């Protein structure tokens, strides 16, 4: 067997080359060549030689992560506390997503090739040559990007206005300008309710995005045809449940930064406080306990819903959550609220309802704990839509007036992307932020003067607040419902998403992300 300087370390570099050419990871040429140089350092002392290879294992792991599209290690470590709450079956499911069969098969093939050819081929040369080739490709690609940069900027003018920033700005200046503009926006509610007696039902659905619906062939489900108004370009502004709930409940002011969510805002920013001042009794219901990541505490303290959480006593368990806790039947929870509402003497009410029936890792009650929640997503979505449909029919049968608004918290990340495995939502990608929002008016005298109105302008929570305010300024339940007038000049909001330590915005027609206050970069894969 001929001497090969890198020895079995060649397997590491061959696997990385395979992943790179499969477009699974990037590859930092200089850092990998430096690592090879370190591995080739000669140590005659046995202890130093062993120490080199032990330390090399840690360097190799760090470098592989550095070459991957995964979030920084700090972001992954911050998720450790939440991972400890996951059920064992869900942890196994997540592990299976990291270790794909394609990766295992590729590694096995490379191992067999290496074993059979190592006696004839100097793989160190192959490893170094492969990395140098990638370096040359990256160098010439960089030159091409520089030479065509002006074309990219000019083409951005053909994108929607919300996605094109003045070219004199950099991404950081653009997002600061966005927040400054948003800080001046708020919904003006009337001093007294002029919309008659009606109830507002906010259905806040976890993990429901347009991208997810497309992947399970439910984007054209009949439920969407029932809405009088349908937003098909609505940004959730976050990819986490707690912040999404707060953003919805603070919808009456422009979009704030993630940090700003947890600061006291002007009283006019709180949607349910505005409604309470107009005589809408606040109601609050969920189909889960709200303990995970302190969702219930965040909604109560930051959302200012002045209501006791509805009891789940007597409601059947429909699923088991990713943390093993029960998820209760949506239809029964909503019917319980309706039954209570119909016996109330209050003329108006506003319900905030939160459901996690579509969350990643959920298992339908009675099925195997080790089943795939990705595969059951379509089934769970159809089940939820059917229950919403029956609930809408019960609302209509009650003879009362209702304004129903379905607002998902965020998408499910059903497919994942280069930076995140399926179900992972640490980074607010465009696919996660793009959610279907529907508004439906129900009442014995409600009649729309036109077919469903689709709002394709970039929108977010402020548009919902404005629609609700318009429903309190003028009675929408007597006579013909003028949809065109109702949606005229709704506030537009470009897609900007933010979680703790991660930000995303559309800039020059492309999604840019920033992780942990680092440099802005184009979102890999877009």
C-alpha positions, 0 to 999 in steps of 0.5 A: 500500500502506497503512503498517503499523507492524509490517510483516513482523513481523506474520507472526511474531505471526500464526504465534504466534496460529495456534499458540496457538489450535491449542493448540501453544504458550502465550502470555505477553501482557505479554512479547509486547506489550513486544516489539511496543512495542520493534519500534515504537520509532522510530529515525531513525538507519539503523544503530540501526534495523538494529541494532534489527531484528537484535537483534529476531530473537534476542528473537523466537526467545527469546520463541517458546521462552518461549511454547512448552511446551519445557523451559528452554533450559538443559536443551536445551543440556545435551543438546548433548553427547549430540546430537553422538553421534546418527547423521545419519539420526536427527538428520534424523528428530528434525528432522522431528518438530519441523517438522510438516507441519501447522505448515508448511501453517499458516505457508504459508496465513498467508503467502499471506493476508498477501501478498494482504491486506496492501494492505487490512488493517492487520495490526498492529491484528490482531496487537495485538487478537489478543494483547489478546483472549488476555489477556482470556481468560487473565484471566477463566480465572484468576479461574475457577480461583481461585473453583473451587480449593476444588472441585479440592482436594475432588475430589482426595480421590476420587483414589487415596490415592497421588495426594492430598496433604494440602491444608496442603502445597504441592508442594515440601513434599509431595515432601520428605515423600515422600522422607523416608518413603521413606528409612525403607523397606527390604526385609528378606532372610532370613539364609539362602536358604529358597526352594530352588535357582532362578535370578532373571532380570531383563529390563530393557527400554528404552522400553516403557510402557503408553501406547506399547503402547496406541498400537501395539495391543499392550497386550493382547499374549499375552505379558502373559497368561503372567505370574503377576503383572502390575503395571498401576500401576508407576512407573519413577521416571525417564525415563532409562536409566542412572538406571532401571538404578541404581534397579532395582539399588538396589530394596531401599531406598525411592525416593531423589532423583536426586542420591541415586542417585549416593551410596553407600547402605547395603549392604542397598539393593543387590539383587544384593548381597543375592542374592549373600549368599544364594548367588546367583551374579551374571550380567550381559548386554546386547545393546549396548555400553553406551557411550552416556551411560556406561550401562555405567559407571553400572550397574557403579559404582552398581548393584554387579553383581559379574559380568563382562559377557557377551561378544557374540561370535558373536551376530548384529546385529539393529538399528543404534542411534540412535548407529549402533552395533550392537544384537544379537539378544535371543534369541541373547544370552539363549540364550547366557547359558542355555547357559552357565548350564546347564553351571554347577555353581552352584546359584543365579544372578541375571541382570541383562539390559538390552536397547535393542531398543525405543529411539527411533531404532533401525533394523532391520538391512537396512532404510533408514537413513532409515526412521521408528523411530516406525513400526517401534516396533510391529514391534520390540516384537512381535519382542521379545515373540516372542523373550521367549516362545521364551526362556521356553519354553527356560527351561521345557524346561531343567527348572530353576526360574526367577523371571523379572521383566520391568521396563522402564526407562521408556516410549518417549514414542511420542506425545510431548506439549506439552512434548516431541516424540515420543521425547524423555524429558527430563521424566518425564511420567506417560505415560513413567513408567507401565510394565508389570511382569510376574513369572513363575515357571517350573519343573517343579513350579510350579502357580499356585492362581489365575489371573493376579494383577493388582496395581493399587496404585501400586508401584515397585522396592521391590515387586520387591525384596520379591517376590524376598525372599519367594521366598527366604524360602519355596519357591515352586517346590514344590507350589501357588504361592499368588499371593494370599499372595505379593502380600499387603501389598506396599509401595506407592509413589506416582508420583514421577519425577525426572531431573537438574533435572526433577521430577514428582509427582502432587499433588491428583490432577494431575501437577505438574512442576518444572524447574531448581528453578523453580516447581511447575506443572501438567504442560501438557496434563493 
